[in-house]
Amino acid sequence: MCGEASVVESGDDRRYGPAPLPQPRGPVSAALHDALMSAPHDLSADLASEFDGVDPIDDEDLQLTLFLCYELHYRGWRGVDDRWEWQPSLIALRSRAEAVFEAAVRALAGPQPSLLDGRTTASALAAVVAADDGPALSAYLQRRATREQFREFVTHRSIYHLREADPHSWALPRLGGPAKAALVEIQVDEYGGGRLDRMHAELFRVTLERLGLDTGYGAYLDAVPAVTLAGNNLMSLFGLHRRLRGALLGHLAAYEMTSSLPNRRYGRGLRRLGFDEAATRFYDEHVEADAVHEQIAAHDMCGGLVRVEPHLAADVLFGASAALALDRLFAAWILDSWQAGRRSLRPRGPGAPITFHVEEPHRATGSETASLMTGLAC
């Protein structure tokens, strides 16, 4: 509903999906979009040739095509036949797009050692994290971001956080022993110990609501650029391929090892802007939880995996490096956009900027005045 951060549409609860199909961004996503609106059938074998020679991480058409395919393995798409999930020609298209994407990510992450050179897995991961030199987006959000910019950031993050932990859960049936036990320990916290109100996805939903944003699952898919989709697609790529299980655990470890300080900064940034405890709870929860998860992820989860399957050591480090590399691109995209005086989100149409309607936010005093972002929620 225009002007409201509503989660109900035509009597259906939109919070948990499936999301409506996003608008196409090129010839391949357009053909796939149209196909998904009908019964499963064979796609043209020539579609994937459109991706020859593109920069896959920045290519809107490729990243949306991958997201359209991957989401069939999560919540599906509203009105789309579930049988599309394993339609052979769709899987063939996805595989071609994945190959191009994975090659680009590997080039970006750089070569990884096959052995740990006498180091423990945890110390090797710590070295990868220490070498990261990405732009300090969290520091900007803490000290300088406007309410409008913070809403933009949260809009980007909504694509992942409303299904937080789901991509990494793909690893569970692929693991055994200490790595599996450690991953379960982390995921139990991510899913709130079985309590709906403590699930991290639900805590983030409250943050969206307090910032006056749409809390519907996938509500902002049309608003986020390729670089945001790429970060999400990377997790799905790792999660849906057993051969990349080491990379998936390395990816999660990098997230856990680098999130405590940024989340502290995000919470401080929201408080600086006058938002209340309900708005910051998601970030405050991660400050404490991820400080514990960091040790579990590096020592018990990744260390446990490499002890059982030492040939996966390089994959673990690749996953961590890839996670940090795409996060650097994401942060640079946002900061470069803001420094140039433009939005970091996609326009609603040709030449039409995304605009925010900013009113007084929910404040620490407990006032219930609404902040609206009508340019995206409508």
WORAGI-V444230 format. One record per residue. N is the residue number from 0. RES is the residue in one small letter. SS is DSSP state (@ for helix, = for strand, . for the rest). OMEGA is omega in degrees with one decimal (999 if undefined). NEAR is the number of other ideal C-beta (glycine too) atoms within 8 Angstrom. Layout:
((N,RES,SS,OMEGA,NEAR) (N,RES,SS,OMEGA,NEAR))
//
This chain:
((0,m,.,-174.4,5) (1,c,.,176.4,6) (2,g,.,178.5,8) (3,e,.,175.8,7) (4,a,.,-174.1,13) (5,s,.,176.5,7) (6,v,.,-176.6,10) (7,v,=,-179.8,7) (8,e,=,179.3,9) (9,s,.,177.0,3) (10,g,.,-178.5,4) (11,d,=,176.0,6) (12,d,=,-175.0,6) (13,r,.,-172.8,13) (14,r,.,-169.0,8) (15,y,.,177.5,6) (16,g,.,0.4,10) (17,p,.,178.8,11) (18,a,=,172.1,15) (19,p,.,177.8,8) (20,l,.,174.9,12) (21,p,.,-179.2,11) (22,q,.,-179.4,6) (23,p,.,179.8,10) (24,r,.,-179.2,8) (25,g,.,-173.3,13) (26,p,@,-177.1,8) (27,v,@,178.5,15) (28,s,@,176.7,14) (29,a,@,178.9,9) (30,a,@,179.3,11) (31,l,@,177.7,16) (32,h,@,-178.9,12) (33,d,@,-179.7,8) (34,a,@,-177.4,10) (35,l,@,-180.0,12) (36,m,.,178.0,8) (37,s,.,179.7,6) (38,a,.,-179.7,5) (39,p,.,178.7,7) (40,h,.,-177.6,7) (41,d,.,174.6,6) (42,l,.,177.5,13) (43,s,.,179.6,6) (44,a,.,-177.2,7) (45,d,.,-174.0,5) (46,l,@,-173.6,12) (47,a,@,179.7,11) (48,s,@,177.2,6) (49,e,@,-177.4,10) (50,f,@,179.0,14) (51,d,.,174.8,5) (52,g,.,-179.9,3) (53,v,.,169.4,10) (54,d,.,-166.3,6) (55,p,.,-177.2,13) (56,i,.,-179.4,14) (57,d,.,-173.4,7) (58,d,.,-176.6,12) (59,e,@,-176.6,11) (60,d,@,-179.1,15) (61,l,@,-177.3,16) (62,q,@,177.7,15) (63,l,@,176.7,15) (64,t,@,177.3,15) (65,l,@,-178.4,16) (66,f,@,177.6,13) (67,l,@,179.3,15) (68,c,@,-176.1,13) (69,y,@,-175.7,12) (70,e,@,175.0,13) (71,l,.,178.7,13) (72,h,.,178.1,7) (73,y,.,-177.0,9) (74,r,.,-174.4,11) (75,g,.,179.5,11) (76,w,=,-178.9,13) (77,r,.,177.9,9) (78,g,.,-178.5,6) (79,v,.,179.7,12) (80,d,.,-178.4,7) (81,d,@,179.9,7) (82,r,@,176.2,8) (83,w,@,-173.5,11) (84,e,@,-176.5,8) (85,w,@,177.9,6) (86,q,.,-170.4,12) (87,p,@,-177.6,7) (88,s,@,174.5,9) (89,l,@,177.3,14) (90,i,@,177.7,10) (91,a,@,176.6,11) (92,l,@,179.2,15) (93,r,@,-178.6,12) (94,s,@,177.9,8) (95,r,@,179.4,10) (96,a,@,178.5,16) (97,e,@,-178.1,10) (98,a,@,178.4,8) (99,v,@,-178.8,12) (100,f,@,-178.0,16) (101,e,@,178.9,9) (102,a,@,179.5,9) (103,a,@,179.3,11) (104,v,@,178.9,13) (105,r,@,177.4,9) (106,a,@,-179.8,7) (107,l,@,-177.8,10) (108,a,@,-179.9,10) (109,g,.,-177.8,6) (110,p,.,178.5,3) (111,q,.,178.6,10) (112,p,.,177.7,10) (113,s,.,177.0,6) (114,l,.,-176.9,6) (115,l,.,175.1,10) (116,d,.,177.4,6) (117,g,.,179.0,3) (118,r,.,170.5,8) (119,t,.,176.8,8) (120,t,@,-178.8,15) (121,a,@,-179.3,10) (122,s,@,176.7,8) (123,a,@,176.2,14) (124,l,@,179.0,17) (125,a,@,178.2,10) (126,a,@,177.0,9) (127,v,@,-179.7,13) (128,v,@,-178.1,12) (129,a,@,-178.7,6) (130,a,.,-177.8,6) (131,d,.,-176.8,9) (132,d,.,-178.3,4) (133,g,.,178.9,10) (134,p,.,-173.7,7) (135,a,.,178.4,7) (136,l,@,-177.6,13) (137,s,@,177.9,11) (138,a,@,177.3,8) (139,y,@,-179.5,11) (140,l,@,178.9,14) (141,q,@,-167.0,12) (142,r,@,-166.8,8) (143,r,.,-172.1,5) (144,a,.,172.6,12) (145,t,.,175.4,6) (146,r,@,-179.1,10) (147,e,@,179.8,8) (148,q,@,178.8,10) (149,f,@,176.1,14) (150,r,@,176.7,15) (151,e,@,-179.4,12) (152,f,@,-179.3,13) (153,v,@,176.5,12) (154,t,@,175.4,14) (155,h,@,-173.0,14) (156,r,@,-177.5,9) (157,s,@,-178.0,13) (158,i,@,176.9,13) (159,y,@,-168.1,10) (160,h,@,176.8,11) (161,l,.,168.9,12) (162,r,.,-174.9,11) (163,e,.,178.0,11) (164,a,.,-177.1,11) (165,d,@,-178.2,8) (166,p,@,-178.1,12) (167,h,@,177.3,14) (168,s,@,174.3,9) (169,w,.,-177.3,12) (170,a,.,-170.8,13) (171,l,@,-179.6,10) (172,p,@,-178.3,5) (173,r,@,-174.9,7) (174,l,.,170.2,11) (175,g,.,173.6,5) (176,g,@,-171.8,8) (177,p,@,-180.0,12) (178,a,@,179.6,15) (179,k,@,179.8,10) (180,a,@,-179.9,10) (181,a,@,178.6,13) (182,l,@,177.6,15) (183,v,@,179.6,9) (184,e,@,178.3,10) (185,i,@,-175.0,14) (186,q,@,176.5,12) (187,v,@,176.9,9) (188,d,@,-179.3,10) (189,e,@,-179.2,10) (190,y,.,171.8,10) (191,g,@,-179.6,12) (192,g,@,179.7,7) (193,g,@,178.1,5) (194,r,.,-176.6,7) (195,l,@,-174.4,6) (196,d,@,179.8,6) (197,r,@,175.1,8) (198,m,.,-177.3,12) (199,h,@,176.4,14) (200,a,@,179.3,11) (201,e,@,175.5,11) (202,l,@,178.4,12) (203,f,@,177.7,14) (204,r,@,176.8,11) (205,v,@,176.6,12) (206,t,@,176.7,15) (207,l,@,-177.6,13) (208,e,@,-177.6,10) (209,r,@,176.0,13) (210,l,.,177.1,14) (211,g,.,-177.0,12) (212,l,.,178.8,16) (213,d,.,-178.1,12) (214,t,.,178.9,12) (215,g,.,179.1,10) (216,y,.,179.0,12) (217,g,.,-174.7,14) (218,a,.,-173.1,12) (219,y,.,179.6,14) (220,l,.,179.5,10) (221,d,.,-174.7,8) (222,a,.,-172.3,9) (223,v,.,-177.6,12) (224,p,.,-177.3,10) (225,a,@,-176.1,13) (226,v,@,176.3,12) (227,t,@,176.9,11) (228,l,@,-177.9,14) (229,a,@,178.1,13) (230,g,@,177.0,12) (231,n,@,180.0,12) (232,n,@,178.8,13) (233,l,@,178.8,13) (234,m,@,179.5,13) (235,s,@,176.7,12) (236,l,@,179.8,13) (237,f,@,-174.1,15) (238,g,@,-173.8,13) (239,l,@,178.9,8) (240,h,.,-179.4,8) (241,r,@,-178.9,5) (242,r,@,-178.3,4) (243,l,@,-178.7,12) (244,r,@,176.8,15) (245,g,@,177.5,16) (246,a,@,179.2,13) (247,l,@,178.6,16) (248,l,@,175.8,18) (249,g,@,176.6,19) (250,h,@,179.7,16) (251,l,@,179.6,15) (252,a,@,178.4,16) (253,a,@,177.5,16) (254,y,@,-177.1,9) (255,e,@,-176.5,14) (256,m,@,-175.5,12) (257,t,@,-170.8,12) (258,s,@,-173.8,10) (259,s,@,-179.6,11) (260,l,@,177.2,8) (261,p,@,179.7,10) (262,n,@,174.0,14) (263,r,@,179.5,10) (264,r,@,179.2,12) (265,y,@,178.3,13) (266,g,@,178.5,12) (267,r,@,178.4,9) (268,g,@,178.3,13) (269,l,@,177.9,12) (270,r,@,176.6,10) (271,r,@,-178.8,8) (272,l,.,174.2,11) (273,g,.,180.0,7) (274,f,=,-170.8,13) (275,d,.,-175.6,11) (276,e,@,178.8,7) (277,a,@,179.7,9) (278,a,@,-174.9,13) (279,t,@,-172.6,14) (280,r,@,179.2,11) (281,f,@,-178.2,12) (282,y,@,179.1,13) (283,d,@,178.9,11) (284,e,@,-177.4,10) (285,h,@,178.9,12) (286,v,@,-178.4,12) (287,e,@,-174.9,8) (288,a,@,-174.4,9) (289,d,@,174.4,12) (290,a,@,176.1,8) (291,v,@,-178.4,8) (292,h,@,-179.4,11) (293,e,@,-178.4,11) (294,q,@,179.7,8) (295,i,@,-176.1,13) (296,a,@,-175.6,16) (297,a,@,-173.3,16) (298,h,@,-171.6,11) (299,d,@,-176.3,13) (300,m,@,-178.7,17) (301,c,@,177.0,16) (302,g,@,178.4,13) (303,g,@,178.5,13) (304,l,@,-176.0,17) (305,v,@,176.0,14) (306,r,@,-179.2,7) (307,v,@,-177.9,10) (308,e,.,-174.1,7) (309,p,@,179.7,7) (310,h,@,179.9,5) (311,l,@,-177.6,11) (312,a,@,-179.0,15) (313,a,@,178.4,11) (314,d,@,177.8,13) (315,v,@,-179.6,18) (316,l,@,175.5,14) (317,f,@,179.8,14) (318,g,@,177.9,19) (319,a,@,-179.8,15) (320,s,@,179.9,14) (321,a,@,178.7,16) (322,a,@,-178.5,13) (323,l,@,-179.3,14) (324,a,@,179.9,11) (325,l,@,174.9,15) (326,d,@,176.1,11) (327,r,@,178.9,12) (328,l,@,179.0,11) (329,f,@,-179.5,13) (330,a,@,179.5,12) (331,a,@,178.5,10) (332,w,@,-177.2,11) (333,i,@,-176.8,13) (334,l,@,177.5,11) (335,d,@,178.9,8) (336,s,@,-177.9,10) (337,w,@,179.7,11) (338,q,@,176.8,6) (339,a,.,177.8,6) (340,g,.,179.3,4) (341,r,.,176.9,7) (342,r,.,175.4,8) (343,s,.,179.8,11) (344,l,.,-179.5,13) (345,r,.,175.6,8) (346,p,.,-180.0,10) (347,r,.,-179.8,7) (348,g,=,-178.7,5) (349,p,.,176.2,4) (350,g,.,-177.0,5) (351,a,=,-179.9,7) (352,p,.,173.4,8) (353,i,.,-177.5,12) (354,t,.,177.9,6) (355,f,.,171.0,10) (356,h,.,-170.4,9) (357,v,.,172.6,9) (358,e,.,179.7,9) (359,e,.,-179.8,6) (360,p,.,169.1,14) (361,h,.,-174.4,12) (362,r,=,179.5,11) (363,a,.,177.8,8) (364,t,.,178.3,5) (365,g,.,179.4,6) (366,s,.,-175.3,7) (367,e,.,178.2,5) (368,t,.,-171.7,9) (369,a,.,169.2,8) (370,s,.,-175.9,14) (371,l,.,175.5,12) (372,m,.,-169.3,16) (373,t,@,-179.7,11) (374,g,@,178.8,11) (375,l,@,-173.5,13) (376,a,@,-178.5,13) (377,c,.,999,6))
//
